[in-house]
Amino acid sequence: MPDHNPIPEADLREMREILGDWHAAGMVDPYLSRLLDEIDRLREGLQHDARV
C-alpha cells in the first residue's frame, strides 16, 4: 500500500470546477489544468498498483 494520503476524488472535482471558472474568467494559466490532469493520472496509477 502506498505511503501517502491521496487527494479525495470529490476535492479534485471541486478544484477542477474552480479552475474551470477561473480559466473562463481569464484568471488562471491553462497549465494549472494540466497539473490537475497529471495528479489524476498519478492517482489512478497508484490505485491500480494498490489493486495489483
MMTF fields as JSON, N, C-alpha, C and O atoms, coordinates in Angstrom:
{
  "mmtfVersion": "1.0.0",
  "mmtfProducer": "UNKNOWN",
  "numBonds": 207,
  "numAtoms": 208,
  "numGroups": 52,
  "numChains": 1,
  "numModels": 1,
  "chainsPerModel": [1],
  "groupsPerChain": [52],
  "chainIdList": ["A"],
  "bondAtomList": [4, 2, 8, 6, 12, 10, 16, 14, 20, 18, 24, 22, 28, 26, 32, 30, 36, 34, 40, 38, 44, 42, 48, 46, 52, 50, 56, 54, 60, 58, 64, 62, 68, 66, 72, 70, 76, 74, 80, 78, 84, 82, 88, 86, 92, 90, 96, 94, 100, 98, 104, 102, 108, 106, 112, 110, 116, 114, 120, 118, 124, 122, 128, 126, 132, 130, 136, 134, 140, 138, 144, 142, 148, 146, 152, 150, 156, 154, 160, 158, 164, 162, 168, 166, 172, 170, 176, 174, 180, 178, 184, 182, 188, 186, 192, 190, 196, 194, 200, 198, 204, 202],
  "bondOrderList": [1, 1, 1, 1, 1, 1, 1, 1, 1, 1, 1, 1, 1, 1, 1, 1, 1, 1, 1, 1, 1, 1, 1, 1, 1, 1, 1, 1, 1, 1, 1, 1, 1, 1, 1, 1, 1, 1, 1, 1, 1, 1, 1, 1, 1, 1, 1, 1, 1, 1, 1],
  "groupList": [{"groupName": "MET", "atomNameList": ["N", "CA", "C", "O"], "elementList": ["N", "C", "C", "O"], "formalChargeList": [0, 0, 0, 0], "bondAtomList": [1, 0, 2, 1, 3, 2], "bondOrderList": [1, 1, 2], "singleLetterCode": "M", "chemCompType": "L-PEPTIDE LINKING"}, {"groupName": "PRO", "atomNameList": ["N", "CA", "C", "O"], "elementList": ["N", "C", "C", "O"], "formalChargeList": [0, 0, 0, 0], "bondAtomList": [1, 0, 2, 1, 3, 2], "bondOrderList": [1, 1, 2], "singleLetterCode": "P", "chemCompType": "L-PEPTIDE LINKING"}, {"groupName": "ASP", "atomNameList": ["N", "CA", "C", "O"], "elementList": ["N", "C", "C", "O"], "formalChargeList": [0, 0, 0, 0], "bondAtomList": [1, 0, 2, 1, 3, 2], "bondOrderList": [1, 1, 2], "singleLetterCode": "D", "chemCompType": "L-PEPTIDE LINKING"}, {"groupName": "HIS", "atomNameList": ["N", "CA", "C", "O"], "elementList": ["N", "C", "C", "O"], "formalChargeList": [0, 0, 0, 0], "bondAtomList": [1, 0, 2, 1, 3, 2], "bondOrderList": [1, 1, 2], "singleLetterCode": "H", "chemCompType": "L-PEPTIDE LINKING"}, {"groupName": "ASN", "atomNameList": ["N", "CA", "C", "O"], "elementList": ["N", "C", "C", "O"], "formalChargeList": [0, 0, 0, 0], "bondAtomList": [1, 0, 2, 1, 3, 2], "bondOrderList": [1, 1, 2], "singleLetterCode": "N", "chemCompType": "L-PEPTIDE LINKING"}, {"groupName": "ILE", "atomNameList": ["N", "CA", "C", "O"], "elementList": ["N", "C", "C", "O"], "formalChargeList": [0, 0, 0, 0], "bondAtomList": [1, 0, 2, 1, 3, 2], "bondOrderList": [1, 1, 2], "singleLetterCode": "I", "chemCompType": "L-PEPTIDE LINKING"}, {"groupName": "GLU", "atomNameList": ["N", "CA", "C", "O"], "elementList": ["N", "C", "C", "O"], "formalChargeList": [0, 0, 0, 0], "bondAtomList": [1, 0, 2, 1, 3, 2], "bondOrderList": [1, 1, 2], "singleLetterCode": "E", "chemCompType": "L-PEPTIDE LINKING"}, {"groupName": "ALA", "atomNameList": ["N", "CA", "C", "O"], "elementList": ["N", "C", "C", "O"], "formalChargeList": [0, 0, 0, 0], "bondAtomList": [1, 0, 2, 1, 3, 2], "bondOrderList": [1, 1, 2], "singleLetterCode": "A", "chemCompType": "L-PEPTIDE LINKING"}, {"groupName": "LEU", "atomNameList": ["N", "CA", "C", "O"], "elementList": ["N", "C", "C", "O"], "formalChargeList": [0, 0, 0, 0], "bondAtomList": [1, 0, 2, 1, 3, 2], "bondOrderList": [1, 1, 2], "singleLetterCode": "L", "chemCompType": "L-PEPTIDE LINKING"}, {"groupName": "ARG", "atomNameList": ["N", "CA", "C", "O"], "elementList": ["N", "C", "C", "O"], "formalChargeList": [0, 0, 0, 0], "bondAtomList": [1, 0, 2, 1, 3, 2], "bondOrderList": [1, 1, 2], "singleLetterCode": "R", "chemCompType": "L-PEPTIDE LINKING"}, {"groupName": "GLY", "atomNameList": ["N", "CA", "C", "O"], "elementList": ["N", "C", "C", "O"], "formalChargeList": [0, 0, 0, 0], "bondAtomList": [1, 0, 2, 1, 3, 2], "bondOrderList": [1, 1, 2], "singleLetterCode": "G", "chemCompType": "PEPTIDE LINKING"}, {"groupName": "TRP", "atomNameList": ["N", "CA", "C", "O"], "elementList": ["N", "C", "C", "O"], "formalChargeList": [0, 0, 0, 0], "bondAtomList": [1, 0, 2, 1, 3, 2], "bondOrderList": [1, 1, 2], "singleLetterCode": "W", "chemCompType": "L-PEPTIDE LINKING"}, {"groupName": "VAL", "atomNameList": ["N", "CA", "C", "O"], "elementList": ["N", "C", "C", "O"], "formalChargeList": [0, 0, 0, 0], "bondAtomList": [1, 0, 2, 1, 3, 2], "bondOrderList": [1, 1, 2], "singleLetterCode": "V", "chemCompType": "L-PEPTIDE LINKING"}, {"groupName": "TYR", "atomNameList": ["N", "CA", "C", "O"], "elementList": ["N", "C", "C", "O"], "formalChargeList": [0, 0, 0, 0], "bondAtomList": [1, 0, 2, 1, 3, 2], "bondOrderList": [1, 1, 2], "singleLetterCode": "Y", "chemCompType": "L-PEPTIDE LINKING"}, {"groupName": "SER", "atomNameList": ["N", "CA", "C", "O"], "elementList": ["N", "C", "C", "O"], "formalChargeList": [0, 0, 0, 0], "bondAtomList": [1, 0, 2, 1, 3, 2], "bondOrderList": [1, 1, 2], "singleLetterCode": "S", "chemCompType": "L-PEPTIDE LINKING"}, {"groupName": "GLN", "atomNameList": ["N", "CA", "C", "O"], "elementList": ["N", "C", "C", "O"], "formalChargeList": [0, 0, 0, 0], "bondAtomList": [1, 0, 2, 1, 3, 2], "bondOrderList": [1, 1, 2], "singleLetterCode": "Q", "chemCompType": "L-PEPTIDE LINKING"}],
  "groupTypeList": [0, 1, 2, 3, 4, 1, 5, 1, 6, 7, 2, 8, 9, 6, 0, 9, 6, 5, 8, 10, 2, 11, 3, 7, 7, 10, 0, 12, 2, 1, 13, 8, 14, 9, 8, 8, 2, 6, 5, 2, 9, 8, 9, 6, 10, 8, 15, 3, 2, 7, 9, 12],
  "groupIdList": [1, 2, 3, 4, 5, 6, 7, 8, 9, 10, 11, 12, 13, 14, 15, 16, 17, 18, 19, 20, 21, 22, 23, 24, 25, 26, 27, 28, 29, 30, 31, 32, 33, 34, 35, 36, 37, 38, 39, 40, 41, 42, 43, 44, 45, 46, 47, 48, 49, 50, 51, 52],
  "secStructList": [7, 7, 1, 1, 7, 7, 7, 7, 2, 2, 2, 2, 2, 2, 2, 2, 2, 2, 2, 2, 2, 2, 2, 2, 6, 6, 7, 1, 7, 6, 2, 2, 2, 2, 2, 2, 2, 2, 2, 2, 2, 2, 2, 2, 2, 2, 2, 2, 2, 2, 2, 7],
  "xCoordList": [0.846, 0.0, 0.895, 1.879, 0.561, 1.38, 1.4, 0.431, 2.493, 2.658, 2.358, 3.261, 1.086, 0.679, -0.801, -1.507, -1.249, -2.662, -3.181, -2.924, -3.911, -4.376, -5.394, -6.103, -5.44, -6.424, -7.778, -7.907, -8.785, -10.099, -10.655, -10.454, -11.348, -11.89, -12.826, -12.808, -13.634, -14.548, -13.77, -14.188, -12.648, -11.825, -11.219, -11.144, -10.785, -10.239, -11.303, -11.024, -12.529, -13.619, -13.876, -14.064, -13.886, -14.12, -13.004, -13.27, -11.757, -10.631, -10.775, -10.514, -11.193, -11.375, -12.453, -12.279, -13.554, -14.639, -14.17, -14.449, -13.467, -12.965, -11.989, -12.083, -11.044, -10.083, -10.778, -10.381, -11.812, -12.572, -13.216, -13.181, -13.802, -14.405, -13.353, -13.557, -12.227, -11.151, -10.582, -10.292, -10.422, -9.883, -10.838, -10.401, -12.139, -13.138, -13.116, -13.387, -12.797, -12.733, -11.369, -11.138, -10.466, -9.134, -8.234, -7.287, -8.524, -7.778, -6.73, -6.005, -6.632, -5.713, -5.0, -5.548, -3.792, -2.974, -3.458, -3.696, -3.609, -4.092, -3.182, -3.614, -1.941, -1.034, -1.487, -1.137, -2.257, -2.766, -3.75, -3.805, -4.518, -5.425, -4.628, -5.03, -3.523, -2.662, -2.092, -1.924, -1.797, -1.296, -2.337, -1.999, -3.594, -4.645, -4.8, -5.05, -4.657, -4.701, -3.603, -3.827, -2.424, -1.298, -1.55, -1.228, -2.118, -2.462, -3.452, -3.303, -4.467, -5.443, -4.76, -5.035, -3.865, -3.182, -2.346, -2.367, -1.622, -0.798, -1.659, -1.326, -2.759, -3.661, -4.245, -4.327, -4.652, -5.189, -4.127, -4.432, -2.889, -1.803, -1.578, -1.347, -1.642, -1.466, -2.607, -2.39, -3.828, -4.967, -4.813, -5.118, -4.346, -4.133, -3.069, -3.242, -1.968, -0.897, -1.387, -0.968, -2.266, -2.781, -3.671, -3.751, -4.339, -5.206, -4.401, -4.833, -3.239, -2.437, -1.725, -1.011],
  "yCoordList": [-1.178, 0.0, 1.246, 1.3, 2.233, 3.449, 4.175, 4.139, 4.816, 5.568, 7.039, 7.876, 7.34, 8.716, 8.875, 7.899, 10.116, 10.419, 10.978, 12.141, 10.171, 10.641, 11.772, 11.885, 12.59, 13.671, 13.034, 12.322, 13.276, 12.682, 13.119, 14.256, 12.21, 12.48, 13.687, 14.479, 13.839, 14.984, 16.299, 17.289, 16.309, 17.515, 17.833, 18.999, 16.801, 17.022, 17.588, 18.492, 17.057, 17.585, 19.046, 19.865, 19.377, 20.762, 21.669, 22.773, 21.208, 22.002, 22.235, 23.333, 21.193, 21.325, 22.36, 23.181, 22.321, 23.278, 24.704, 25.61, 24.9, 26.234, 26.715, 27.852, 25.849, 26.239, 26.514, 27.421, 25.742, 25.984, 27.359, 28.074, 27.732, 29.065, 30.152, 31.145, 29.968, 30.961, 31.076, 32.174, 29.92, 29.928, 30.665, 31.457, 30.405, 31.071, 32.58, 33.348, 32.997, 34.427, 35.022, 36.213, 34.196, 34.679, 34.921, 35.703, 34.252, 34.497, 33.433, 33.556, 32.393, 31.304, 30.823, 30.849, 30.395, 29.855, 28.438, 27.652, 28.095, 26.757, 25.629, 24.479, 25.936, 24.894, 24.313, 23.179, 25.07, 24.523, 23.389, 22.43, 23.492, 22.4, 21.151, 20.038, 21.33, 20.191, 19.558, 18.341, 20.385, 19.855, 18.942, 17.867, 19.364, 18.511, 17.233, 16.17, 17.321, 16.109, 15.14, 13.933, 15.678, 14.832, 14.216, 13.05, 14.986, 14.458, 13.306, 12.271, 13.482, 12.416, 11.168, 10.053, 11.366, 10.238, 9.478, 8.248, 10.213, 9.576, 8.856, 7.754, 9.48, 8.88, 7.579, 6.583, 7.592, 6.376, 5.279, 4.108, 5.654, 4.677, 4.081, 2.879, 4.911, 4.414, 3.487, 2.47, 3.842, 2.98, 1.643, 0.595, 1.672, 0.428, -0.426, -1.634, 0.211, -0.518, -1.141, -2.242, -0.446, -0.96, -2.187, -3.067, -2.241, -3.382, -4.597, -5.732, -4.373, -5.486, -6.235, -7.195],
  "zCoordList": [0.0, 0.0, 0.0, 0.738, -0.815, -0.869, 0.475, 1.233, 0.744, 1.987, 1.714, 1.701, 1.498, 1.208, 1.539, 1.796, 1.526, 1.708, 0.39, 0.076, -0.396, -1.695, -1.56, -0.561, -2.586, -2.623, -2.932, -3.928, -2.099, -2.351, -3.71, -4.138, -4.374, -5.704, -5.699, -6.642, -4.669, -4.589, -4.544, -5.144, -3.838, -3.776, -5.135, -5.522, -5.866, -7.208, -8.138, -8.925, -8.048, -8.887, -8.56, -9.46, -7.267, -6.861, -7.372, -7.847, -7.277, -7.786, -9.283, -9.774, -10.013, -11.46, -11.782, -12.682, -11.052, -11.281, -11.018, -11.805, -9.926, -9.585, -10.643, -11.106, -11.033, -12.066, -13.388, -14.12, -13.702, -14.932, -14.918, -15.92, -13.791, -13.657, -13.78, -14.479, -13.102, -13.157, -14.563, -15.039, -15.231, -16.589, -17.53, -18.364, -17.396, -18.232, -18.017, -18.94, -16.808, -16.492, -16.846, -16.638, -17.38, -17.749, -16.556, -16.635, -15.45, -14.218, -13.917, -12.93, -14.741, -14.412, -15.673, -16.775, -15.475, -16.554, -16.881, -15.964, -18.154, -18.504, -18.029, -17.964, -17.699, -17.22, -15.884, -15.556, -15.111, -13.853, -14.109, -13.34, -15.175, -15.532, -15.884, -15.544, -16.55, -16.884, -15.622, -15.552, -14.632, -13.367, -12.724, -12.228, -12.73, -12.176, -12.986, -12.419, -14.3, -15.128, -14.712, -14.62, -14.465, -14.058, -12.679, -12.452, -11.771, -10.447, -10.597, -9.948, -11.454, -11.694, -12.242, -11.798, -13.211, -13.837, -12.807, -12.765, -11.992, -10.963, -9.931, -9.495, -9.547, -8.563, -9.105, -8.387, -10.381, -10.988, -11.024, -10.794, -11.311, -11.317, -9.942, -9.813, -8.914, -7.551, -7.156, -6.497, -7.563, -7.258, -7.971, -7.4, -9.208, -9.957, -9.272, -9.111, -8.868, -8.187, -6.883, -6.525, -6.179, -4.911, -5.136, -4.279, -6.294, -6.605, -7.039, -6.835, -7.633, -8.182, -7.11, -7.398]
}
